Amino acid sequence: MESFDFVCCYLSPNIGMEEYKREVDNIMNGVYRRQTIILGDINAKSSQWGAPQTDNKGEYWQEWIHTRDMVVLNDGKEPTFVRGATESHIDVTLSTYRIAKQIVNWRVMDEDSLTDHKYIYFELKAESRRNMIERTNIRTTVDWENFRHNVKKVAQEAGAMDHDRCTKMLQTVYKDSTRKQYGRATIPYWWNDSIATRRRECTKLRRKLTRETRAQRANNNNGQILEETREAYKICKRELVKSIKEAM
């Protein structure tokens, strides 16, 4: 498999259009250098990735996607963001054309992520010498508490820093606070049967909440069932977070 770049980005929904364009330009200006996969919470709407309508931000992305000969990997079947009755497709996966042919099984996962965003899963395939398909699942986990602690510690020890030194310091601390897992994900030390059971309950309730929300929109159920399900999911999610914190 040829080398490629992973680009992960977040664009705030609260910035103006001109600033938003500059952020997109900064991301896309580097795409031409190598084959690239972009994973972004871009807060833009486009029918190309499943939104019912295309807004100005989505149109600007579409122009860049066409210019760079990129491919939208979202299938648009399931929303990537769910908050109560609000559903949207704001988490987008893009890639340059050649690497797109090696990406398979893209999907929005149904597991509870403890956020309003859903997990997105895909596989990269590569032909080995025996023409066998190899699949690699790479997950990156950042220990943000450790990151904040180390930033504060290093900043206090280093004192005044110029821009370049500060950037290098942040990159080093981020790398030290990041764990990459290849293949099957390792089980964190705090994981136990109780947490696993609670997470399954949350996932089950979230699926039910999604069904009830859609049924409510179609006027096929009463609001009481929807509210009861939403409250049960909130309680379950709160208890799951509490259990994880107590186990850590």
N, C-alpha and C positions, 0 to 999 in steps of 0.2 A: 504494500500500500504506500502510495506517495505521501510525503509529509503534508500536513495541513494545519491551519490555525483554528482554535476554538475562541470565539469572541462571545463573552457574556455581558449583557448590557441591561441597564434600567433607564428609562426615560420618564421623568415625572409628568403626571397629567396636569400639573399646576403651572408649568412654564408656558410662556407665550410662544406663538408660532415661529417667530424669527429665531429665538433661542433653541427651540425644538429642532429646526432645520440645521442649525450649526452642530447640534449633537449628532444628528443623523449623518451629516457630512463627515464629521470626525471618524465615525465608525466605518462608513462606506469607502472613504478615501484610501483605506489600507487594504481593501479586499483584493485589488488587482495584483498584489505582490505574490500571493500564494493561494492555493485552494483553501476555502474558508467555510466553517460552519458557524452561524450566528444564532445564539440562544438569547432571546430578548423579551423582557417585560416592557413592551414599547408603547403601551397605552395609545394605540392607533387602531382605527376600524377600517377593514377592507373586506370586500366579498371574497378576495383571494384566499383569505384564511378563515372564513366562516361567518364574518359579521353580516347582518342583514343589509347594512348600508356602508358606504365608504365615505369617511370624512376627509378633511384637508390633509391631516397627518398621514392617513392611509394612502392618499394619492401621491404624497411626496415619497413615501417608501416605494410605491409601485414604480415611480420614475427611476429611482436608483436601482431597484431590482432588475428592471429592463436594461438599464445601462450596463450593469455589471454581469448580465447574462446569468442571473441567479434563479434558484428554484425555491418556491414556497413548499415546505414539507407538511404543513398542517393539512389535515383532511377536512376540517370544518365540521365534523360530525358531532363533536362534543365541545362544550365551552371549556376554556382553560381557567376561568375565574368564576367562582360562585359565592355570592354573599347574600344570604336570604333569598329573596325572589329575583335578585339581579344576577344575570348570567352574561358573560362576554367572552370574546376571543382575543385577548390582549397579549397573550404569551405566544410568541411566534418563533418558529424554527426555519431558518433560511440556509441555503448552501450554494456554493458555486456549482456549475453544471456537472463537472466531472465527478466530484465527490458525491453528488446527489445520487448517482447510479450505484453507489456502494452503501447507501442508507436504506434500511428495510425495517418493517414492523413499527413504523411511527404510530404512537397512540397516546391518548390521554388516559392516564391510569385512574383506577377507581379507589385506590387506597387513600385513607385520610392523611393529609399532610400537616394537619394542625394549623393551616393557614387557609385563606380564601382562594389561594392558587392551587391547582391540581398538579400532581407530578406528570411530567412528560417523559415518555420512554421511547427510545429507538435503538437500533443496532447498526454497527458498522461491519460490513463484511469484507473479507480480503481473501483472495485465492492463494493458497499455499502452493508449494512445489508439487504436491499431489493433487492439486486442483480441488482441495477441500475448503469449505467455508469456515473461517474462524470468526467468532463473535466475541467482542470485548465490551463489557459494560463498565464504564468508568464513573464513579461517584466521588464527588468532592464534598467534604464536610468541614466547616469552619467552626472552631471553638471561639465564639465571639467574646465570651467572658475572659478567656485567656488572652485574646487579641487586645481587648481594651486594657487589661492589666499590664501587658507588656509594652504597649504604646506609652502608657503613662510612666512606666518605669524607665524606659529608654529615653523618653523626652526629658525627664528630670535629670538623668545622668549626663545627657549630651548638652543640655542648655540650648543656647540660640543656634539655629540651623538655617542654612540657605535652602532654596527650593529643591535643588538636586539632592542634597544630603537628606532632606526630609522625605523626599520621594523614595530614595533607596531604603531608608529606615522603615517606612511603611510597607514596602514590598517584602523586606526581610521578615518583619514581624508577621505579616499575612501568611507568608510561606511556612513559617514555623508553627502557625496556628491552624494549618490546613492538613487534613488527612485525606489521602487518596486511596480508594479501595478498588482493586481490580478483580474482575470476575464476580464471584458470589460475595455479597456484602458481609463483612464481619459483624458479629453481634456485639453491640456496645456492652461495657461491663455492668451497666445499670439495668439492662433488660432482664425481665423476669416474666413468669407465667401470668401474673396478675396484670401487668402492663400490656402483654400481648392480648389477653382476653378483653381488656378495656378498649384497646385500639380496634379490635374486631367489632365490638359493640358500636363504637363511634362510626366506623365505616358503614355498618348496617343501617344506622340511623340516618347518616348523611344520604345514603342511597334512597331511603324512604322519603326523606325531606325533598330530594330532587323530584321524585315521582309525584308527591303531593303538591309541590309547587306547580308542576306542569299541569296536573289535573285541575288545580284551582284556576289556572289561566283558561283552561277549556271549560270551566264551569261544571266540572264533573265531580266535585266534592264540596264539602262545607268548610268554612274557614276555621272551625274549631279543631278539626283533625290536623290541619296544617300548623296551627299555633301550638298544639300539644306536641307535635313531632319536632317543631323548631326548638321548643323549650327543652325537650328531652335531649336533643342533640347538644344544645349549649351546656347542659349540666354534665353530660357524658364527656364532652370535650374538656370542660373545666377540671373534672376529676382525673382525666388522663394526664393533663399537664401537671396537676398536683402530684400524682403518683410518680411521674418521671422526676420531678424536682426532689421529692423525698428519697428516691432511690439513688440519686447522683451524689 
